[in-house]
Amino acid sequence: MQVQEGDIVVIRAGEDWPEHLFRVDWVFDDCVGGYSLTGPLAGEYGEPEFDLILKVQSKAD
């Protein structure tokens, strides 16, 4: 799966968080950086690894 800056992705649920939307602001070698858009983590910065991304919800313009 190819992810680029500006994409909105779906992050899978984990032990401490539900499935949620995440805006990708940076793409690193082993993860992406950006902000959660939905759920209890909305507005929080994070760096989820690629394996946490279920799908790309919408592509950057």
Phi and psi in radians as a Rosetta constraint file:
Dihedral C 1 N 2 CA 2 C 2 CIRCULARHARMONIC -1.746 0.35
Dihedral N 2 CA 2 C 2 N 3 CIRCULARHARMONIC 2.207 0.35
Dihedral C 2 N 3 CA 3 C 3 CIRCULARHARMONIC -2.095 0.35
Dihedral N 3 CA 3 C 3 N 4 CIRCULARHARMONIC 2.417 0.35
Dihedral C 3 N 4 CA 4 C 4 CIRCULARHARMONIC -2.287 0.35
Dihedral N 4 CA 4 C 4 N 5 CIRCULARHARMONIC 2.868 0.35
Dihedral C 4 N 5 CA 5 C 5 CIRCULARHARMONIC -1.007 0.35
Dihedral N 5 CA 5 C 5 N 6 CIRCULARHARMONIC 2.371 0.35
Dihedral C 5 N 6 CA 6 C 6 CIRCULARHARMONIC 1.678 0.35
Dihedral N 6 CA 6 C 6 N 7 CIRCULARHARMONIC -0.251 0.35
Dihedral C 6 N 7 CA 7 C 7 CIRCULARHARMONIC -1.194 0.35
Dihedral N 7 CA 7 C 7 N 8 CIRCULARHARMONIC 2.630 0.35
Dihedral C 7 N 8 CA 8 C 8 CIRCULARHARMONIC -1.849 0.35
Dihedral N 8 CA 8 C 8 N 9 CIRCULARHARMONIC 2.142 0.35
Dihedral C 8 N 9 CA 9 C 9 CIRCULARHARMONIC -2.086 0.35
Dihedral N 9 CA 9 C 9 N 10 CIRCULARHARMONIC 2.814 0.35
Dihedral C 9 N 10 CA 10 C 10 CIRCULARHARMONIC -1.744 0.35
Dihedral N 10 CA 10 C 10 N 11 CIRCULARHARMONIC 2.141 0.35
Dihedral C 10 N 11 CA 11 C 11 CIRCULARHARMONIC -1.674 0.35
Dihedral N 11 CA 11 C 11 N 12 CIRCULARHARMONIC 2.256 0.35
Dihedral C 11 N 12 CA 12 C 12 CIRCULARHARMONIC -1.172 0.35
Dihedral N 12 CA 12 C 12 N 13 CIRCULARHARMONIC 2.714 0.35
Dihedral C 12 N 13 CA 13 C 13 CIRCULARHARMONIC -1.162 0.35
Dihedral N 13 CA 13 C 13 N 14 CIRCULARHARMONIC 2.551 0.35
Dihedral C 13 N 14 CA 14 C 14 CIRCULARHARMONIC -2.175 0.35
Dihedral N 14 CA 14 C 14 N 15 CIRCULARHARMONIC -3.028 0.35
Dihedral C 14 N 15 CA 15 C 15 CIRCULARHARMONIC -1.112 0.35
Dihedral N 15 CA 15 C 15 N 16 CIRCULARHARMONIC -0.584 0.35
Dihedral C 15 N 16 CA 16 C 16 CIRCULARHARMONIC -1.910 0.35
Dihedral N 16 CA 16 C 16 N 17 CIRCULARHARMONIC 0.072 0.35
Dihedral C 16 N 17 CA 17 C 17 CIRCULARHARMONIC -2.657 0.35
Dihedral N 17 CA 17 C 17 N 18 CIRCULARHARMONIC 2.651 0.35
Dihedral C 17 N 18 CA 18 C 18 CIRCULARHARMONIC -1.501 0.35
Dihedral N 18 CA 18 C 18 N 19 CIRCULARHARMONIC 2.917 0.35
Dihedral C 18 N 19 CA 19 C 19 CIRCULARHARMONIC -0.986 0.35
Dihedral N 19 CA 19 C 19 N 20 CIRCULARHARMONIC 2.418 0.35
Dihedral C 19 N 20 CA 20 C 20 CIRCULARHARMONIC -2.733 0.35
Dihedral N 20 CA 20 C 20 N 21 CIRCULARHARMONIC 2.883 0.35
Dihedral C 20 N 21 CA 21 C 21 CIRCULARHARMONIC -1.519 0.35
Dihedral N 21 CA 21 C 21 N 22 CIRCULARHARMONIC 2.557 0.35
Dihedral C 21 N 22 CA 22 C 22 CIRCULARHARMONIC -2.488 0.35
Dihedral N 22 CA 22 C 22 N 23 CIRCULARHARMONIC 2.273 0.35
Dihedral C 22 N 23 CA 23 C 23 CIRCULARHARMONIC -1.609 0.35
Dihedral N 23 CA 23 C 23 N 24 CIRCULARHARMONIC 2.167 0.35
Dihedral C 23 N 24 CA 24 C 24 CIRCULARHARMONIC -1.468 0.35
Dihedral N 24 CA 24 C 24 N 25 CIRCULARHARMONIC 2.047 0.35
Dihedral C 24 N 25 CA 25 C 25 CIRCULARHARMONIC -1.794 0.35
Dihedral N 25 CA 25 C 25 N 26 CIRCULARHARMONIC -0.464 0.35
Dihedral C 25 N 26 CA 26 C 26 CIRCULARHARMONIC -2.468 0.35
Dihedral N 26 CA 26 C 26 N 27 CIRCULARHARMONIC 2.531 0.35
Dihedral C 26 N 27 CA 27 C 27 CIRCULARHARMONIC -2.021 0.35
Dihedral N 27 CA 27 C 27 N 28 CIRCULARHARMONIC 2.118 0.35
Dihedral C 27 N 28 CA 28 C 28 CIRCULARHARMONIC -1.881 0.35
Dihedral N 28 CA 28 C 28 N 29 CIRCULARHARMONIC -3.140 0.35
Dihedral C 28 N 29 CA 29 C 29 CIRCULARHARMONIC -1.103 0.35
Dihedral N 29 CA 29 C 29 N 30 CIRCULARHARMONIC -0.671 0.35
Dihedral C 29 N 30 CA 30 C 30 CIRCULARHARMONIC -2.124 0.35
Dihedral N 30 CA 30 C 30 N 31 CIRCULARHARMONIC 0.027 0.35
Dihedral C 30 N 31 CA 31 C 31 CIRCULARHARMONIC -2.840 0.35
Dihedral N 31 CA 31 C 31 N 32 CIRCULARHARMONIC 3.120 0.35
Dihedral C 31 N 32 CA 32 C 32 CIRCULARHARMONIC -2.095 0.35
Dihedral N 32 CA 32 C 32 N 33 CIRCULARHARMONIC 2.723 0.35
Dihedral C 32 N 33 CA 33 C 33 CIRCULARHARMONIC -2.105 0.35
Dihedral N 33 CA 33 C 33 N 34 CIRCULARHARMONIC 2.511 0.35
Dihedral C 33 N 34 CA 34 C 34 CIRCULARHARMONIC 2.925 0.35
Dihedral N 34 CA 34 C 34 N 35 CIRCULARHARMONIC -2.713 0.35
Dihedral C 34 N 35 CA 35 C 35 CIRCULARHARMONIC -2.235 0.35
Dihedral N 35 CA 35 C 35 N 36 CIRCULARHARMONIC 2.442 0.35
Dihedral C 35 N 36 CA 36 C 36 CIRCULARHARMONIC -1.203 0.35
Dihedral N 36 CA 36 C 36 N 37 CIRCULARHARMONIC 2.418 0.35
Dihedral C 36 N 37 CA 37 C 37 CIRCULARHARMONIC -1.811 0.35
Dihedral N 37 CA 37 C 37 N 38 CIRCULARHARMONIC -0.453 0.35
Dihedral C 37 N 38 CA 38 C 38 CIRCULARHARMONIC -2.327 0.35
Dihedral N 38 CA 38 C 38 N 39 CIRCULARHARMONIC 2.941 0.35
Dihedral C 38 N 39 CA 39 C 39 CIRCULARHARMONIC 1.395 0.35
Dihedral N 39 CA 39 C 39 N 40 CIRCULARHARMONIC -3.044 0.35
Dihedral C 39 N 40 CA 40 C 40 CIRCULARHARMONIC -1.172 0.35
Dihedral N 40 CA 40 C 40 N 41 CIRCULARHARMONIC -0.260 0.35
Dihedral C 40 N 41 CA 41 C 41 CIRCULARHARMONIC -1.683 0.35
Dihedral N 41 CA 41 C 41 N 42 CIRCULARHARMONIC 0.143 0.35
Dihedral C 41 N 42 CA 42 C 42 CIRCULARHARMONIC -0.913 0.35
Dihedral N 42 CA 42 C 42 N 43 CIRCULARHARMONIC 2.271 0.35
Dihedral C 42 N 43 CA 43 C 43 CIRCULARHARMONIC 1.553 0.35
Dihedral N 43 CA 43 C 43 N 44 CIRCULARHARMONIC -0.127 0.35
Dihedral C 43 N 44 CA 44 C 44 CIRCULARHARMONIC -1.547 0.35
Dihedral N 44 CA 44 C 44 N 45 CIRCULARHARMONIC 2.430 0.35
Dihedral C 44 N 45 CA 45 C 45 CIRCULARHARMONIC -1.355 0.35
Dihedral N 45 CA 45 C 45 N 46 CIRCULARHARMONIC 2.524 0.35
Dihedral C 45 N 46 CA 46 C 46 CIRCULARHARMONIC -2.689 0.35
Dihedral N 46 CA 46 C 46 N 47 CIRCULARHARMONIC 2.929 0.35
Dihedral C 46 N 47 CA 47 C 47 CIRCULARHARMONIC -2.336 0.35
Dihedral N 47 CA 47 C 47 N 48 CIRCULARHARMONIC 1.240 0.35
Dihedral C 47 N 48 CA 48 C 48 CIRCULARHARMONIC -1.228 0.35
Dihedral N 48 CA 48 C 48 N 49 CIRCULARHARMONIC 2.497 0.35
Dihedral C 48 N 49 CA 49 C 49 CIRCULARHARMONIC -1.255 0.35
Dihedral N 49 CA 49 C 49 N 50 CIRCULARHARMONIC 2.757 0.35
Dihedral C 49 N 50 CA 50 C 50 CIRCULARHARMONIC -0.988 0.35
Dihedral N 50 CA 50 C 50 N 51 CIRCULARHARMONIC -0.583 0.35
Dihedral C 50 N 51 CA 51 C 51 CIRCULARHARMONIC -1.224 0.35
Dihedral N 51 CA 51 C 51 N 52 CIRCULARHARMONIC -0.172 0.35
Dihedral C 51 N 52 CA 52 C 52 CIRCULARHARMONIC -1.505 0.35
Dihedral N 52 CA 52 C 52 N 53 CIRCULARHARMONIC -0.201 0.35
Dihedral C 52 N 53 CA 53 C 53 CIRCULARHARMONIC -1.455 0.35
Dihedral N 53 CA 53 C 53 N 54 CIRCULARHARMONIC 2.069 0.35
Dihedral C 53 N 54 CA 54 C 54 CIRCULARHARMONIC -1.390 0.35
Dihedral N 54 CA 54 C 54 N 55 CIRCULARHARMONIC -0.761 0.35
Dihedral C 54 N 55 CA 55 C 55 CIRCULARHARMONIC -2.897 0.35
Dihedral N 55 CA 55 C 55 N 56 CIRCULARHARMONIC 2.889 0.35
Dihedral C 55 N 56 CA 56 C 56 CIRCULARHARMONIC -1.571 0.35
Dihedral N 56 CA 56 C 56 N 57 CIRCULARHARMONIC 2.075 0.35
Dihedral C 56 N 57 CA 57 C 57 CIRCULARHARMONIC -1.331 0.35
Dihedral N 57 CA 57 C 57 N 58 CIRCULARHARMONIC -0.787 0.35
Dihedral C 57 N 58 CA 58 C 58 CIRCULARHARMONIC -2.626 0.35
Dihedral N 58 CA 58 C 58 N 59 CIRCULARHARMONIC 2.531 0.35
Dihedral C 58 N 59 CA 59 C 59 CIRCULARHARMONIC -1.543 0.35
Dihedral N 59 CA 59 C 59 N 60 CIRCULARHARMONIC 2.697 0.35
Dihedral C 59 N 60 CA 60 C 60 CIRCULARHARMONIC -1.126 0.35
Dihedral N 60 CA 60 C 60 N 61 CIRCULARHARMONIC 2.633 0.35
